[in-house]
Every structure is written in C-alpha cells, then in structure tokens.
Amino acid sequence: MTGTPTIARPPTPTGPRSGLGRLPLARLRDFALVPAIVLLVVVGALIDPVFLSAANITNVLQQQTELALLVLAEAIILISGKFDLSLESTIALAPALAVALVIPATSNGLGTELPASLAIVLCLLTGLAIGAFNGLLILRFQLSAFIVTLGMLIVLRGLQIGITGGQNLFDIPPSVLYLGSAVWLGLPASIWISGTLFAVGIVVLGFFRHGRSVYAIGGNTDAARAAGIRTDRVVWVVLMIGGVLAALAGLLMTGRLGSVAAAQGDGMIFTVFAAAVIGGISLDGGKGTLFGALCGVIVLGLINNILTLAGVSAQWIQAIYGGIILVALILARLTSGKAQD
C-alpha cells in the first residue's frame, strides 16, 4: 500500500499581511519613528517656542510635500525590487518642459506657445513618459535599474539646462502655480494632495491584490512569476507611477516657489533615500511600509527645522542626513539580522 502523496504548498506571502498573530522585530522600525517624532516635537519646543506655532508647523509640512511625493514614488519602486535615481531630475524637467512649451520665446520658452491649460497635463505626461522609458530599458533590455536611472538622471538634467538655457523660468501660467500655492480648508493644497496620495498608496499596497503583488515581486521575482503575477507589467506600471508622482512634485515645487529653478531638485535623491531607509524601506525589495516612509519624511523635516531654529549652518545638514542613513542601516542589521545592501 503506497503512502499518502505529499501536496506541495504555495510559498508563504511576503507582503505586509504576512506574520499574522505576531509582530516581527524588523517591523518595529516602522512604528519606532512615531515616538521619535514626538521626541523631536518636544525638543523643538524647548529650543524655540516658535516651533509649535501653527504657521511654523504648516510651513514645515508644506516644504516637505515635494520630498514626500518623491519618497512615495521611490518607496513603491524599492518595494518592487528596483531603483529610480532619475526622480531627482524628473521633478525639474517635467515642469520646465511643460512651462517652456506654453510661454513665449521672450520668456525663455520654446516658441510653441501651446495653450496654458495644457501645462499640467504636459507635465504629468512627461513624468509618465520618463517612467515608461526607464521601464523599457530595464525590463525589455534587461539593463541594471541603477545604471539606467543614473544615466537618465544625467540626461534629463542636461535636457532641462538645454531647454531653459540654464535660466530660471518665471513667467509661470496660473494653472501651474495653483496646486503649489492654493489653500484648501485652511491648509496648503499640497499638504492635502500629498497626504491623500500616501493614504491611497497605503491602502492599495496593504489591501489590494495588485498592491500586494508589488511586495511579492520585490521579495522573490521568480516565485511571484510562478504564482501567475505578470511581474514585468507590474514593475513597468510602478515605474510609470513613480515618474508621474515626481512630475506632480515638480508642479507643487514650481507653484510654491513661483518659478522653475535651473537647479530644481538638485541633490534631492540623497534625502529621498535617507527618508526611505530610516522609514524602514529595504533596499533589497519586498519590505517596508509607506507609513514608515512617511514617518521618515516627517522626521527629516522636523530635524531640518530644529537645526534651522537652533542656528546650525545649512552646510551641516547633509552630513547629518548621511549619519542618519548609517544609523538606520545599523538598526536594520540589528532588527532583521541582515544588512541592507
């Protein structure tokens, strides 16, 4: 008499719903930033009473909205197991190209003078096209995401300088200025937009099949493909979403500053990775939460504001951010038993 045949079981999901009934130590990093935020608020209040004023808190949140959208984009891409360094240049090129297409040549435009109402659409489509092209090179030609997006970062920055002649664009259409300068229900519209998009991202990645598939792909691409997930299609969509979010961040920054700066977004990618890493997003893919990434953005914003109120030179802030990344990597090693490469 033969024995009972063994039935193979599918691998345990690696997404945010795995580990039910217990809280892995590695996941504590997502929530550890909440008391850290409270501590920073207390420290800020002790350093300068202005810190707790409604105007200062609103200003801190509004200044972080563009960074928050870039972190949201990068976090989703990292969870899927890829990189996108070109987000830093997309935040500049997308609004610069859109504005240059609608303003006259006398204002450093390209002379096309398309209807100003198309500026926002053109900006978002530019971000979408950049993400789609990155996906083409990474997925169809099997090129390294790091190298591709690093090259795109340089190419896009060069295109922006070429289009604008290295000049700031000041003749901004009102439609482009609106999102970055409008106030809804007592708060800047950019805060509402960033908060809403983070909430949508948290819900989609945590409770929808397509969102959970992003975790599955980042955790083990071969297993995800064997489970019937169209891995290339999902990653391609993620990269395009990242490009659109970066373009939207460019719109918010342009509206807040009232111009498209020649060096807009320069160096932001380092801060983006700092926020993502301290927020618990794994550089290996498949781990981390958008809530943790959002907390990382808030922590960096509070630190920046506290250092400014304390009179610390801005030149030291990047060094402090670098130290924060190193500390976050050490904590990742201690909590997960594996360093993030």
DADA-V370141 format. One record per helix or strand of 2 or more residues. SS is the DSSP state (A for helix, B for strand). FROM is the first residue (numbers start at 0). LEN is the number of residues. If there is no record, write none. Layout:
ss=SS from=FROM len=LEN
ss=SS from=FROM len=LEN
//
This chain:
ss=A from=24 len=23
ss=A from=48 len=4
ss=A from=53 len=10
ss=A from=64 len=15
ss=A from=86 len=16
ss=A from=104 len=3
ss=A from=115 len=25
ss=A from=144 len=20
ss=A from=173 len=8
ss=B from=182 len=2
ss=B from=186 len=2
ss=A from=188 len=19
ss=A from=208 len=11
ss=A from=220 len=6
ss=A from=230 len=27
ss=A from=267 len=11
ss=A from=289 len=20
ss=A from=313 len=23
//
